[in-house]
Amino acid sequence: MYKTSKSQKVATILKSIGHPIRVRILLILSDNKSMTVSQLSKDLLIDQPVMSLHLAILRKLNIISVQKQGKESFYTIIDNSVKQVVSIIFHTRY
């Protein structure tokens, strides 16, 4: 009934959002339509190279997307189910 490959994909997504920095990224992107790496780094007080690493992990799994506009890259959540899961857990559990 439940396919192993689908379960593995879901587990991979859950692992990818299971880091405090990535949870914070998803929460702040939920409150804003899109943000640059600089904006995210400044708002979350995280060095830009560290921020870029975490954004790359989320981007690789198609949780967020990046839009280039001139010299800037804007990040947006594209997986609404992940957005909802993080928001529900964050706002109802703790």
CORUR-V540340 format. One record per pair of residues at least 24 apart in sequence whose ideal C-beta (glycine too) atoms are under 7 Angstrom apart, sorted by the first residue. I is the first residue (numbers start at 1). J is the second residue. If there is no record, write none. Layout:
BEGIN
i:I j:J
i:I j:J
END
This chain:
BEGIN
i:12 j:61
i:13 j:61
i:13 j:82
i:16 j:57
i:16 j:58
i:16 j:61
i:16 j:63
i:17 j:82
i:17 j:86
i:21 j:46
i:21 j:54
i:22 j:54
i:22 j:57
i:22 j:58
i:23 j:86
i:25 j:54
i:25 j:55
i:25 j:58
i:26 j:77
i:26 j:82
i:26 j:83
i:26 j:86
i:27 j:86
i:27 j:90
i:29 j:64
i:29 j:75
i:29 j:76
i:29 j:77
i:30 j:77
i:30 j:83
i:30 j:87
i:33 j:76
i:34 j:67
i:34 j:74
i:34 j:75
i:34 j:76
i:35 j:74
i:35 j:75
i:36 j:72
i:36 j:73
i:36 j:74
i:37 j:73
END
